[in-house]
Amino acid sequence: LLRCNSPTLDLYLQIFDVQVLSQDTSMRDYKMATSLFQDLKRMFPAFRLLALPNNDLNFFDASQRSQFVSCITSLADMCKIRGTIAEFESQRFTNQQMLRRLGVHTFILDVIKSLILPHEQHSEDFVKRIEHGSTFYEPAVRSWIVDELLPACFSFIEFFSSGMKRNQHFWGDHTRLLSRFFRAGISVAGALSGIFCGNEKLCQRLDLNIIDEVLRFISNESNKD
């Protein structure tokens, strides 16, 4: 047996990349996260069919679409501020680690890739492409992707990454992919902020083209006002 809060236990946790959930809040969040994640994985095959352009087989109705987004939003919320600052820092850190170990971040990446892969041969912005190609998706589905699903995914990335270097580095390898969605709104910029904020090494590796695209996006939004 390993004594709690001992150097031996800390070394064991680091070597085997495991996590001890001892507090009631942590156990409650773990059970909630696993339940939400199971629901997402159960719905994913139907979502992938929906993501195919010009697909007449729609097994992913409005109720399921709403539940899909709700699950992602609830998982993102687990990495937000709750309670006092001290409680938040500890619990957020625990939940960010726990969601990484469950593999939620790789699932969110698969969701985003499922949207972009059918359009991979086109270099233009994803949102611009599906808006101009009105036959790709039904209007209700197109609206759900742009106004609900993508903001939920980018919100998850922002809060999952913020202040957690290991999580930041995972998403830092996919910023080029995320930049394909700038027209989805400010939520993309929020995701990039969560990825790079406070991480000097990651900022030094940042593709300058991404910075140009961020500035161009902000300029375009300002001109709208």
N, C-alpha and C positions, 0 to 999 in steps of 0.2 A: 504494500500500500504506500502511496505517496502522500506526504503531509501537504495540506493546503498552504498556499502562499510560500512554498519552499523553493529554493533554487533548483532542486532536482525536478520538481514538478514543472517549473517554468521551462527547463531544458527539454523535458519530455514533450511538452506541448509544442515547442518550436520544432523539434526534430520530426515529429510525426504529424504536424499541422492539424492538431485536434484542439477542441475547445471544451471547457468545463462550464456548464450552465447550472449554477447553484441557487440563484435567487428565484423567487416565485415569478417575478416579472419576466425574467429570461425564459423560464420554462413555458409560461403562458404564450409569449411571443413565438417561441419555437414551434409549439403546437399549432398556433394560428398560421405561421409561415408555411409549415409543411402541408397543411390543409389547403391553403390558397394555391400553393405550387402544384399540388396534385390535381386541383381543378383546372389549372392552366394547361398542364400536360395532357389531361384528358381531352380538352377542347382543341388542342393544337392541330391535329390532323384535319379537322373541319376548317380551321382557320387557313391552313396552307392551301386548301382547295379554293377558298374564297379569294386568296391573294393572287391566284392565277388570272391574268387578264382575259376577258372575253370567255369566262367560264360560266356555262349555263347551269352547272350543278352547284346549287347553293344549299348546303346542309348547315349553314351557320346563320341562324335567324337573328332578328334584332335583339331578342332576349339574351341569347348567347353572347352576342357582341357586347352588350352592356355588361354582362357578368365578366367577360374577358378583361375589359378595361378596368372594372371595379377591383378585380384581383390584383392587377398590376399596381393600381393606385394605392391599395391597402398595403402592399409590400413596400412601396416607396415611402409611405407614411411611417413605417417602422424605423426609418432612418432620419426622421425629422425631430424637431424639438418637442419634447413632452415633459411637463413638470418643471422643476427647478433646473438651473444650469448644471449643477453638479450631477443631478440624476440623469439629465439628458446626455451629458458627455459620456458617462459610463454606459448607459443603456444603448445609445446610438452606436457606440464603438462595438458593443457586443452584437447588436443586430446586423451591423455591416459585415462583421466577420461571419456570423451565422448564415446570412444570405449567400455570401460567397461560397461557403462550404457546401451549401445545398445546391449551388450551381444556378441560382436564379439569374445571375448576370449573363451566363452563356445562353440561357433560354431567351432572354430579352434580345441578345444579339441575333439569335436564330429568327426571332420574330421580324426584326428589321431586315435581315438578309432575305427572308421570304418575300418581303415587299419589293426589294430592289433587284433581286436576281432576274426576274422576267424582263427587266428593262436594262440589264447590265451592258448591253451593246450600245446604249445611248448615253452620252456624256452629260446631257442636260439635267437640270435639277429635277428630282423625282416628282415633287408636287406639281411643278410646272408641266411636266410631261403628262401626268394623269388628268390634270385639269384641261389641257388642250386636246388630249385624246379621249374625248367624252365616251367613246364606246368601250373603253377598257373595263370600267366598273359602272354598276348602277349608281345613280346619283346618291342614294341613301348610303351605299357602301363607301363611295368616294368621300362623302362628307364625314362618315364615321372614321375612316382612316386618317384624314387630315386634321379633323377637329377634336377627335377623342383619343384614338389609339396612339398616334405619334406623340402628342403632348404627354400622355401617360408614360410612354417608354422613356422619353427624354427627362421627365421628372424623376423617374426611377434612377436613371444614370446620374443625374445631378446629386441626389441625396445619398445614393449608394457610394458615390466616389468621394464626396466632400470630406476632406480631412483624413482620408484613409489612403495612404500612399500605394499600398498593394492593389487596391481597387482602382485607383487612378491610373496606374501603369497598365492595367488590363485594357481599359478603355482608351488610353493614350495611343494604343496600337491601331485604333479603329476610327481616328478622327477624320480621315479622308472619307470613309463611308458616311459618317454623320453629316459631313458638309454637303452631301447630296440632298439634304432635307432642309436647307435654310429657309425656304419659302413656307415651311410649316409653322413659322412664327418664332417668337422670342424664346420659346422653350429649348430650341437647339442651342442658342447662346448660353442659356442657363446650364445645360448639360456640359458644354465646353468649360464653363466657369468652374463647375464642380470637379472636372477632371484635372484642371491645371492649377487651381488656386492653392497657393502654399507649397507647390512642388517645383522647386527651382530646377532640378535635373530634368524633369519632364518638359518644363518650359523651354529649356535650352535645346531640346530635340524637336520643338514644335515646327512643323512645316510652315514656312513663311507664306505659302499660298493660302493656307487656312486663315491667317491673319488678314490677308487681302480680302478674302471672301467675307469675313466677319465685318470688316470696315465697309465693304460694299453693301452688305445687308443693312447695317445700321444707317448708312447714308440713304438708301432707298426708303427705309421706314420713316426717316426724318422728312424726306421730301413728300411723303403721303400726308404728313401733318401740316 
